[in-house]
């Protein structure tokens, strides 16, 4: 089965962790287009510019929680309150094993919570996921305008 034309959006402020993610994708032979954002605010702009009414449609977000600027929890609050982004599929990829972070992430409807130490488990889960998952289409600018 071929992978769906889907873009992975990694929201991560650590260059080394970005490289670890890239290498894990390669190790597991996962060949999706990648976009990167260094914090939640940059990710919001990226999603709105490129996916909501843009040329790209299917995407999955991989989110670090502990970032400078807009952190992962603030990012989740923002997208879950945005009608155009609220159905985005988000997997948390973080160093935090704190019960509070886990609970808050799932309260904001994340698809999964993985620690960076277990990145291979994430890759094993995501590989079959991208070959068969159906994702909701993001609204275009025309679709999100109220009818007259």
C-alpha positions, 0 to 999 in steps of 0.5 A: 500500500502506498503512503497518502500524500500527506505532510508531517508538521514537526513543531520542535524548538531543538535542532538535535531533536529535529534531526533525530525525528528525520533519522527515525523517519528514514530508519523506518522508511517513512517518506512524507513531506516535512515542514518544521516550526520552532514553536506553537506560534510559528506552527499556527502561521504555517498551518493557516498559510499553507494548509487552510485554503492553501495548496496542501491538504492532508497533514499530521502534527508532531508536537513537542510540549516544552518549547520557548515562545508558545508551548505545546499546551498553548498551541493545542488550546489555540488550534482546538478553538480555531474552527479551521484547525480544530480537527487537526491530528496531533501526536505529542512527541515530548520528553515529559513523562509528567502525568499532568502533561499527559492528561492535559494533552489527551483532554485536548484530543491528541491522537497519541502521546509518545516520549522522545525516548520511545520515538521508534514506537511512534514510527512503528505506529505512524507507518501503517497509519499513513498508508490507510488513514482518512483525514478530514479536509481543512476548510478553504477560505471560501468554505469558511466564509458565511453564505450570503 
